[in-house]
Amino acid sequence: MKLLRFGAAGAERPGLLDATGTIRDLSGHVDDISGATLSDDGLAALGALDPATLPAVPEGTRIGPCVAGVGKFICIGLNYADHAAETGKSVPSEPVVFMKATSAICGPHDDLEIPRGAAKTDWEVELGVIIGTRAKYVSEADALNHVAGYCTINDGSERAFQSEMQGQWTKGKSHDTFGPIGPWLVTRDEVPDPQALKLWCEVDGTRHQNGSTETMVYGAAFLVSYLSRFMTLEPGDIIATGTPPGVGLGLNPQVFLKPGQRITLEVEGLGRQDHLMIEA
């Protein structure tokens, strides 16, 4: 099942994508794609609906972030060995964890802002893991049972803010629009192996990233288990699992985003994002 949210920013409604590619309105059945809706029982109830009985959403309606009420946006750094190498860093002996402000979340086709004073705005296509049921001290074997589904994420980054200023990475990762998620949440039953997904990113039609989640250092199940040791994961929490090589910082010469450019990215089976870069 592919779940999504549609409508004007801040007023999105829940929906699903049917087999014909038509968006169907779920607002007669659930308040939003959040909380208990993401539990196994909540997803089973939606899966039992006949999409043909749901109102069709007009074509061209804006698609918003695929999950509402995100409590934590957790990111994993340097989780592909070849990406670590291109940035001049070694593979970490355990996951590098940082947070992205939830105010950075936006829709999969919204314009992306280049922050004021930015010099090195960059792209990172990533597999997103969306928690469905509360996870605390869960085993790696049981971890994916706490996952509602997966989505495409662009972990927007301002490298100068991230690495050339004092403090943690968060300030380079949290600008408004630096966290587009979606277009849809694909439920875990449709993603039998999250470690076998191709993912890519293009800028103005030039492909810079072309990888596979197969080469992640720490897989999705390990990350859910690992993070649940340090914080309770709640329904709607998002884990951005890291990016493959080909970011602007790692190119020679380096390339960074400018207003007017268009960035396109996709994780296999999870939908495509398309964004215009604008000045903040």
N, C-alpha and C positions, 0 to 999 in steps of 0.2 A: 504494500500500500504506500502511496505517495501523498503525504499530508503537507499542507501549505497554508499560508495566510495571505489574504488579498484585500485590496482597498487602499485608501489614502493612508499616509504615514500617521501613526498614532490612532488610527480607527480601523485597523485590519480586522477581518472576520475569518473564521476557520473554514478550510476547504480541503478537498482532495482532488487529485488528478485521476480521471477515469481512463479506461483502456483506450479510448479514442483521442486522448489528449485534451479533453474538455475539463475545465475546472468546475467542480460542483460545490455548492454552498452547504456547509455543515452546521451553520449557526442555529438551525432548528433542533440540533441534537446535542451540541456541546457549546460551551461559552467561548472556548479558545483552544489552541493547541498548546496545552500547558498542564502542569499539575497532574491530577488523577487521570486526565485523558491519555497521558503517556504511559500509564501502567499497563500491564498485560491485559487486565480486565477491560480497561478503557479502550485499548486498541482492538481487542476482540469485538467489542460492541460496535465500533466503527466498521470493522471488517465484515460484520454481518449485514450491514446496510446494502441495499441495492442502489448503486450510484445513479441508475436511470430514474429513480424516484426523487432525486435531489435536484433543486433548481440549478440550472446552468448559469455560470457567471459570464457576462459579456466579454467577448474577445477584446484584448487590449487593456483590460483592467490591470492595474499595478499589482505585482506580486511583492509582498513584504517579507520580513524575516520569517523563517519557517517555524520558529518557536517563540512563544511569549513568556514573560515572567522569568527570564533567565536570572538565576541568583548568582552563579559563578561562571566566568568565562576563563577557563584555565588553559594555558598554552604550554607546549613542550618545545624546548629549543634544542637545536643540533641533534635531531633524531634521525637523520640520514647521514651515514658516514661520509658520503661524497659531498654533501652540503657543508658539513663541518670542515672538510678539507679546503673547500673553495673559499671559506671565510677565514682560513688560517688558524682554525681551532682544532683541538683533538676531540675524539669521540669521548663523551663523558662516561664515567664509570657508573653513573646512575642518572636517571632523567633530570634534565634542567627544567625547572618549573617556574613559570611566571604568570602573572594575571593581566588580563586585558579588561579595561573598564567596560561594563555592559552598555554604557552610553555610546560606545563605538559601533554597536550593532545596527545594521541597516539591511535593506533588501538586496536581492541578487542582481538587480538591474539599475539600482540607484546610482546617481553621480557620486564619485569619490572625491573628497576634498584633499588638496595638498595644503598642509598646515602653513600658516603665516611664519615666515622665517625659515622654512624648510629648505634643505639643500640636497637631501638624499632619500627621497620617498621611493619605496621599493614594494615589490609584490612577493607573495608567498602562497601558492596554492597548497591546500591542506585537506586531509580527511578530517571531518568533524564527527565526534562521537557525542550523542545526546542521551543523557541519563533518563531512564524511565521509572525506576524504583530506587528508593533510598539504599545507599551502599556505604557501609561502615565495616572496616576490617574484613572485606570479602576476599576469598581466595581467587587466584588467577583462573582456576577451573570453572568457577561460578560467575566470574566477573561479567561476561557478556550477557548473562541472564538479567542483569540490571540495566541493560542498554535498551532504549526505545527504538533507536535507529541511528542513521548516519546522514551526513550532509556534506556539501561542498562549502569550503571556507576559503576566503582570502585573508590571510593574516597581514593586513596592511602595516607597513613599518616605515618610520622615519629614522634612518640609520644614524644621522648626526645626533638626533635627540637620544637615540637608544644607546650609543656607544661612545660618543665623544663628549657627552656631558656627565656630570657627576650623578651617582645614584644608580638605581636599578633600570631594567629595560622597560618598565611599564610606561614611562613617559614617551617613549618612542613607538609605543604600540597601541595607544589608547585614544588617539584623536578621533573626533566624530567621523563616522563612515569607515573606520579602519577595521570593521568586523562584519562584512556582509556574510550572511548565512543563507543557504538554500540554493536553488529555488524551493526545494522540498525536502522534507524529512522522509527518507526511505526506511521503512520499518525493517527491523533486523532479520525477519524471516526472508526478505528479498535480497539479503546480503550474506550469503552463507559463509564467505571468507573475507573479512575486511582487510586481510593481508594479501589480496590478489587483485588490487584495483589499480588501473592506470590513471595517472593524473598529469595534467599539462597546463601551461599558461602561455599566452601570447600577448605581445604588445604591438599594436598597429599591424597585426597579421604576422609578425615574426615570432616564431615559437622559441622561447628561451628555456622553459622547463618542460621536461618530458620524462617522467619517472614512473615508479610503481611503488605501492605501499609494501610490496614484498621486501623492499630493501630498508624498511624502517629498522632502526636499532632496537627499539622497544615497541612491541606490538600493542594493539588496542586493549586486549585482555590484560596484559601486564600493566598497562598504564592505569586502567580502572582500579585494579587491585592495589597497585602502588599508591595511587592518590588517596584511596580510601583509608590508608594508614594514617594520613596526616590531616584529613578533613572529611567530614561526612558529605558524600555526594547526594544531592537532592534532585528530584524530577525537574527536568528542564535545564540542569547544569550542562555546560558544553565543554568538551575537551578538544582543542585544536592540536593535532598529533605531530606537527612538524612538517617541514617542506623538503622536497628533493632539490638537487642542485639546479642552478640556472637563474638564481636571483640576480638582480642588477648589481648588487655589491660584489658578487663573485665573478662577473664578466671582466674581460680584459680587452679594451678598456671598460671601466665601470659605466653602467647606464642607469639613469634614474628617471622617474616619471615627471612629465611636464603637463601643464594644462593643455587640453585639446587632444591628448592621446587617448586611445581606447584600449582597455585591457579586457581580455577574455580568458576564462579558465574553466576547467571542468575536472571532476572526479568521475571515473567510469561508473555509469549507472545512477549517479546521484544528481545529475543536472548541471547545466552550464550557467555561468555568470557572465555578464557583459556590462562594462562600466565606462563612462566617460570621466576623464580626470578634469577637475575644475579647481580654481583657486578658492580657498576658504574665505 
